[in-house]
Amino acid sequence: MTGRPDPVRVPPQTLAAVATLARAHAPQCGTTAVIAIDGPAGSGKTTLAGALAQTLDAQLVHMDDLYLGWSGLESSADRLREEILAPLWLGRSGVYRRYDWHAEALAESHEVTPGGTLVVEGVGCVRAGTRGFFSVIVWVEADDAMRLARGLARDGSAAEGHWRDWMRQERDVFARARTRELAHLHVDAWGRIVP
């Protein structure tokens, strides 16, 4: 979780499909249309979110910046709701402090302004306390071996224990949240739409 994945070209038809869904659904977070991109770590969410934010000229929030380290998955949705989504719903700016994985401490503050489109990407962003704020939910998925290989290429082999524990935690979160079932669109590890 300490870096960003190498770039994969997201198919234009995937970006167009998400943009069409976003236009078809009214903002649920005040005047802000929020697109959630959820799915297991290493599946390609960050790449899709970056391309989508650029395409839609949207603000972008990475859940990696909200987790308080490797044990922060469970509480991350509370930070997302309280620091970003609830203020936006009220027409105010959201403000959060980025978690610095290397320093293992909170770092600089970031502001998210109301209006327009916001893309939120990361494991566990869709939960009972957040899903009502989202106009569109996209599920991105890859097999465990690919995800682990991507994660270790990004974070180094010393992080394997953390990655395996994280993979166990996320399975529990997804089972409770039923994220895959709630998604408007499913995308594979290469950004392609899954029928």
N, C-alpha and C positions, 0 to 999 in steps of 0.2 A: 504493500500500500504506500510505499514511499516514493514512487515515481509514476510516470505516465507511460502507457503502452506505446509501442512503435506504431507508426501510422498505417492504417489499412484504408483503402479507398472505399467509402461507403457508396453503394449503388445509388444513382440519382433517383431511381424509382422508389427507393426506400424513403429518401428525404421528401420526395413529393407526396408519398402516402401519409407520412406523419404530418406534413404541413396541411394537407387536405383535412385530416382529422381535427387538427387544431382549429382550423377555420370553421369547421362544422359544429364544434362544441363551444358554448359560451364560457367566458371566464367564470371560474368557481372561487377565485381568490380575490375578491374585490374586483378591481378593473384589470387584474393581471391574469392572463391565461398561462397556467403552469402545466408543463409537459414533464411527466415523471418517466425516467428511464431506469428500470430496475432489473435485477437479475444477478446471478452469482458472480463473484469476483473473477476477473480474468476473461469474461465472456465477450467483451468488446463495447461495453456501455460508454466508456470515456471517449472512444473514437467516434461513435455514433453521435453522442451529445455535442462534441466539438463541431462536427460537420453540420449538425442541425442548428446549433446556435448561430453559426456563421450564415447559414442559408436564411434563417428567419430574422437575423439581426437581433437575437435574443440575449438576455443576460444568462449566465451559466453558473450554477452552484454544484460543486463536487462534494459528495458525502465524505470522501476521503479527508476533506478539510473540517468536517464536523465530528468524525469519530475521535474519541479521546484515546487513541492508540489501539492496540490489538484487542483490548477488552472493551472497546467503546461501541460495538455494534448495537447492543441492546438499548442504550440511552440516546443514540444518535437521532432517532425520529423525534424525540422530545425536543432536542436542540433545534431541529429543522422547523418544527411547528412553532415553538415559542419565540425563537429569534428571527425567523424569516417569514413563515407563512401567515401566522396570526397578525403580525403588524401589517403585512401587505393587504390582508383581508379587510383591515380597518382603514386602509388608505394611507398608511404610514410606511416609511422605509424600514426594512429589516436590517439589522446589523449583527454580524457574527464575527468571532475571532477565529482565525484559521489555526488548526492544530498543526504544529511543526513536528513531524514524525522523528526527525533527527535529534531535535532538542528535547523531545518528549514534554512539550509545554505549549500553551496557547501563545500565538504570535500576533501579528497585526490584525486590525479590524477591517472588515469589508462591508460595504453598504449595498443593499439590493433595493432598488427604487420601484414604487408601484407603477402599474400600467404596462402595456406591451406584453411581451412573452418572456417567460422565465423557463429555462430548462434545468431540471434537477436530476442529477444522475448519481447512482450509487446503490450498493447493496442495502436493502432494507429501507429505502426512502418511502415506499408505500406500506403504510401500517394503518391500523384502525384510526389512529389519531391524526393522520395526514391525508388519507385518500380522498376525503371530501373536498379538499382544496384543489385537486388535480382535474384539469379538463381532459387530458389524454394520458393514458398509461401504456408504456411500451415495455415489453418483456424481452430481454436479450439473454440467449442461452448458448452454452457450449459444453462439451463433455468434460468430465473432471480431469482427465489426463491433459487435455489441451490447456485448460485453465491453470492447472498447477505449473505446467511448463512455462506458460506466459508469465505467471506470477514470479517464478524463480528467476527467469531471464531478466525481469524488471528489478526485483528486490534482492537477488543473490541467494545462493544455496543455503546460507546461514538462516534464512527466513522460513525454511521448509516446515519446521514445527509450528510456527505461527500460522502459516498458510493452512496446514491441515486442521488446526484447531478452528480457524476462521471458517473453513468449509463446513465443519460440524455445526458451528453457531448459526451460519446462514441457513442451513437446511431447516433448523428449528424455527427461525424467523419466518421463512417462506411458508412453512406448513401452517403456522398460526395466521399469517396475513392472507393466505391464498392468493398471492400476488399474480401467479401465472394465470389463474382463472379470471382475475379481474381485468387483465390487460386487453386493451383495444386492438393491439397489434403485437405479433411475435416476430422476432428477428433472430437470425442465427449468428454464429461467431464471426462471420464475414460481412455482416450488415445486410444480408439478404432477407426479404420477407419470407416467413414460413407460413404456408397455407393453413 
